[in-house]
Amino acid sequence: MNTSWSDELQALDQVGPSRDLWAEALARAASSHLYHGATPGRFHALARMRSWRRRTAVTVSVAVLAALGAGSALAYHYLGPSPGFTAGLSGLDSLPTVPWPSSIPKEGLPQLASATGLTATQAEQRMRLVQSGLSLGNQSVDLYAFPGDDGSACVFLTGSGDICLPTWMRNNPALDGVAWAAWGGDGPVAPTGPLGVFGLVADNVSGVEADISGTMRSVPIVSNSFYANYDQITNKDTIKLIVRFDDGTTRTFSAPNPYADNGPTQLKHLSPPTSTTP
Amino acid sequence: MGTSTSQIEVEHAYREYGAQLWRGVYAYSHGRADIADDAVAEAFARALEGSAHIRSLRPWLYRVAFRQAAERLRSERRAHPDATKVEGASEADPNPHLNALALLNPQQRAVVFLFYYADLSIADIADATGSNRIAVRVQLHRAREVLRRRYGSAVAMREWTPTGGTGEHELV
């Protein structure tokens, strides 16, 4: 091959990303608060992440809220309410509040509260136990959640992690109000292991299905939450979530496999919907 | 200009040179579009989260994206130490003609890309690669030597250079 290196550099003009990475970046930035106690190194990395986010959460929230405010009002006027949490979380709201569980570290609480328009005390006082006695591998886990202000919320799977739909991202069409995550049990250090798929959906969601490498499973919605346990998946499996709305639309979301090589340190809870069908 | 970056600037940065950043990671990872997709999305996500603390966004994005790609490549090497092509890599490589750049190591590829393609200054390249100016010049020198041995002529290396250089290009 006689192509010179400068020709090669110029040829790079002809390639580029195959999808909208900006939407993906927005989705990744939405929320990712892990407290999974896997390896020490991983734990410290996550601790740094929390501290880092805590410092920026308020600044970013204020800036984005201001920018989104006008757009949201216009979108609401012309398009109607968002199909996300703004449609309500009545099932979650109706549950009794519970004390903050000891199985969920509180060190990230101020940050989570800020992202959902609350103070730490308010967030703590809104905590609900939405599902209990769930299985994740050989662990017994519980699902907790608290509703935030203005269509935001956070959901927690004990021993694994949490996912929030912050106030400043709730109108992001890439998120569309469905907050969910997929995570393993004892730490994704092996190529295989259990998987828990969990999240929250708004009142206008009629059904949720989990799709693991093409195998579909209907997941019951309990008080706006859902949870599906898989005894074992491999690092090659694909993880998707199909959400059906009352208006007949269906959206498909993808999540990274937590057992994939680059999964553990960058669990990306949310990704833009890959398809929308009327 | 302020000392920090706003979220609006991050979006503008994506529109302005997101594709170029992608190409940089693509070259760095030797044609791995999947790695470039992941690294660029992650870099901008982190920029959105920490925009208030980023002083110079463009080099910062490159640094995060390159580190992301490096980590991914390392983990793949650990998982498949004997594999020449990792499963999951794009089978239909959209740009399979990265032969000359394949002579360089990833760090040299990054430096060559940033200098000749992205037109970054030596200082910004040092920032983008987590290095210093002297190390960048050394990397560039070594990369050019490798390419000179393969292609025989330094003239060929200068047949295409970016416009709007900073003047620091003459230093190497």
Interface residues (C-beta under 8 A of the other chain):
Chain A: M1 T3 S4 W5 S6 D7 E8 L9 Q10 A11 L12 D13 Q14 V15 G16 P17 S18 R19 L21 W22 E24 A25 L26 A27 R28 A29 W52 R53 R55 T56 T59 V60 A63 V64 A67 D261 N262 T265 Q266
Chain B: S6 Q7 I8 E11 Y14 G18 A19 W22 R23 Y26 A27 A33 A36 D37 D38 V40 A41 E42 A43 F44 A45 R46 A47 L48 E49 G50 S51 A52 H53 E71 R72 S75 E76 A79 P94 N95 H97 L98 N99 A100 L101 V112 F113 Y116 Y117 L147 Y151 A156 M157 R158 E159 W160 T161
